[in-house]
Amino acid sequence: VLFRGEDRKPLAICQVDVEPTPHVVDQTFRFYQPELTFLKKAIRLPAAWDDTA
C-alpha cells in the first residue's frame, strides 16, 4: 500500500508478506468398516478459535 501526498510524493509505504501455513491436526480418527459398506458417523469438532473476545 502506498500513500501519496498532494505533491504525489510518497508519505508512507506498507509492505506485507503473507506466508500460508497448513492447518494443525492434533487428533486422528480411525474407523474400521467392512469393504463395500457405508460409514455413517458424525464427528463434532470444536469451534474455531475466536480472537474477537
N, C-alpha and C positions, 0 to 999 in steps of 0.2 A: 504494500500500500504506500502510495506516495502522496504527500500533501504539499501543495504549492501555494505560495503567497500571491498577492495581486501582481507582483512583478514576474510571475512564473518561475521564480527561483524555489528550489526545494526547501520546505520548512522541516519536514520530518519524513523519514523512511522507516517502514516497519517490514521486516522480512521474517517470515515464519516457515520453518522447516517441519514438516509432518512426517513422522515415521510410524506407519501402521504396525500394530502388534497383534499377534494371534490371541484368540480367546483363551482364558485359563481354564483348563479342565482338571478338576481336582477329585473327580469321582468317576468310577467305571461301573456301568450297569451290564450285567451278564444275564442273558435269558437262554435257557435250554429248552428247545422246542423241536419236536419231530419234523422231519422234512415234509414238504408239501402241505403244511397246516398253517393257519392264520394265527398270528400272535396278537392277542388283544390285551394290552396293558396300558395303564395310564400312569404317567410319571409326573408328579408335581415338583416343579423346580422353584427354588426361592426367587423372590423378586430381585430385579437388578438393583445394584447399589444406587442410592439416590443422593445426589450432592446438593439438593435444594434445602436440606434441613440445616 
